[in-house]
Amino acid sequence: MTNPDPHPVETVCAPGPGAAAFELLEPRDVPLGGLRAMTVRRTLPQRSRSLIGAWCFVDHYGPDDVAATGGMDVAAHPHIGLQTASWLFSGEIEHRDSAGFHAGVRPGELNLMTAGRGISHSERSTRSTTVLHGVQLWIALPERRRGIDPGFAHYAPPVRRGAGWSARVFLGRLLGETSPVRPHTPLLGAEITLAPHAELEFGVDAGFEHGVLVDSGELALTRIVADAEPGAGEPGSPESGISVSRTRLVYTPVGADRLRLSAGAAGARVLLLGGEPLGERIVMWWNFVGRDHGEIAQARADWQAGIARLGVGDPSGAGDPDTAAPAAGAPATSPGAGAAARRASAPGSAPDPERFGIPAGEPAPPIPAPALPATRILPRSAGPAARSPERTEDS
């Protein structure tokens, strides 16, 4: 899935500050675009929290009536420095990418695409899909692995069942199940379903931070720390809990040995995410994860050079940047602002039109990249998510 924001803000994602036992993250609605736009609920990144392990992006959508919204229709778009993890609860999505992989995304099955040094892909709900419901996740690749070749993995995890619960572990290890898919940093990803008033307690890696996204129902999450001194509400307390309602994502830091999920009267379905803290600063802009502004600018220039050969223009007005009209909804610019944007967008080397490629059999033109912010990013050391100074809203 692409980031549909027409004016995305560069976001520096760094290890967050010390946290309380829990941090509740509220979603914000983001339309995918078009007159009948399908809307996603974005819970990561946010001002207060930009990473959970290496998980850096969480879009939750549906249940979506495809007849009313048109479903998902995302043309070819690029990625670098990350992996995309697609997980559905209902419906089906067709995936095509420039590395030659063509696959269906179905409920209960993981599709994991590795962008590495560069890939492009498209995603469209199938004709047979009437209701689309799922989560799109991004995983930041660590410094040592972010330049690898693109790739793709598919895994249909078995269903593990217990008294009042079921689980599918698609990444990492949990509840006696281990996914064969090997991420590039230690991670956990699982779907857990609870019957009404059911409770499930399980061990977790104390070196992981965790996030629980509630897809349906509501639940109480309890964090259990072995051999801890009493101190209610603190990360090191023996037990501390929080109630979480539908569409919310709750974060809990490293140190927990066990987690307990307690469902309400309607039961609950959740996505459990976890991982070792990444320990690296990353820069996110549009569909790119890099380490600095120059790397992002280079990726944008390479993508635009490739799609220009297909007749797709640059929406930033690169042909005459000082006089081009701003895109719909863009902030007004002063004379010379186009030149500033051009300087900010200048790549470090000549654009490489072959870097990303285009998936075979695409029925629509690829998506051009938005214009980069006119002001180069100024990293900040305080807080988990620093942004370019002229814009402060979430990316």
C-alpha positions, 0 to 999 in steps of 0.5 A, a space after each residue: 500500500 502506498 502512503 496517499 498523502 499528497 504532501 507527506 512530511 519527512 519524519 525522523 524515527 528514532 528510539 523513543 524516550 523512556 515510557 510508562 507501562 502503556 502508551 495508547 495510540 489513537 488512529 487517524 483517518 487517511 483516504 486512499 484517494 478518489 471520489 469514493 475513497 477507501 479510508 485507512 486508520 493509521 496508528 503508526 507512526 505518530 508524534 509520540 511513538 514512531 517505532 515498535 521494534 522495527 515496525 514503523 507503519 500500521 494502516 488498519 482498514 475495513 470492514 469496507 464495502 467494496 461496492 460503495 468505495 471501490 475497494 483497493 486500487 493502488 497502481 505501481 509505486 516504489 519502496 526502499 529500505 523496508 519490508 511490507 507485510 500484508 495481513 487480511 481478515 476478509 477479501 482478497 488483494 492481487 499483488 504484482 511487483 517489479 521483481 516478478 512476483 504475482 500473488 494473491 493476498 488472502 485472509 490468514 496468510 502473510 505476504 511479505 515483500 522486501 524492497 531492499 535497494 528498490 522495488 515497485 508494486 501494485 495492489 488491487 482488490 479482486 473482482 470477487 471481493 465484496 468486503 475488504 478488511 485488513 492491516 498493512 504493515 511496514 518493517 524498517 530494514 536495519 542498516 546492514 540489510 537495507 541495500 539487499 535485493 528485493 524479494 517476496 515470501 508467502 506463508 499461511 500459518 497454522 491455527 493454534 487453538 486453546 480454551 476460548 482462543 485461537 492464534 496465527 503466528 506469522 512472524 517470530 515465535 509465540 504460543 509454541 508456534 514458530 514462523 519459518 519466515 526469517 525477518 532481518 531483525 527479531 520480530 513478532 507478528 500474530 493474530 489472536 482471536 478471543 471468545 467473549 470473556 475469554 482470557 489468554 496469558 502467554 510468555 513473551 521475550 522481555 527484550 521486545 517492545 510490543 504493540 496490540 492493535 484491536 481489530 474488533 471488540 475490546 479487551 484488557 491488556 495486562 503486562 506482567 514483569 517477573 521479580 519486579 518491585 511493586 509500583 503501580 503503573 510503572 514499566 517494572 511493576 509486577 502487574 499493570 493493565 489497560 483497557 483498549 477499545 476497537 481500532 486503538 493500538 497500545 504500546 508497552 516497552 521492553 521488560 515484560 515477561 508475560 502478557 495477558 489478554 482479557 476479552 469483553 462481552 463481544 470477544 476480541 480480535 487483535 494483532 500482536 506486534 513486537 520486536 527488539 528496539 531497532 536502535 537506529 534513526 530512520 527517515 520516512 517520507 512517502 513510500 521510502 525509508 532511508 537514513 537522511 534527506 539526500 537518500 530520500 531525494 535520490 530515490 524520488 529522482 530515480 523513480 521519476 526518471 523511470 516513470 518519465 519514460 512511460 510518459 508520467 510527469 512530475 507533479 512538483 512542476 520540475 519543468 518550470 518549478 518557479 511558475 508551476 501552479 501548486 497541486 490541489 490542496 497544496 499550501 501557497 508558495 511565494 516566488 522562488 519557492 519552486 527553486 527552493 523545492 528543486 534544491 531540496 529535491 536534488 539527488 546526490 548523483 544522476 537519476 537511475 531510471 532502472 532502479 525500480 522497474 514496473 510490474 508486468 501487466 499493469 493496467 494503469 500508469 504508475 503513481 508519481 511521487 509528491 514534491 519533497 518539502 522545500 526545506 531540508 530536514 533538520 533532525 532533532 535529538 529529543 523525542 521519537 519523531 522529529 519533523 521538518 520545521 515548516 510542517 508539524 502534522 503527522 506524516 
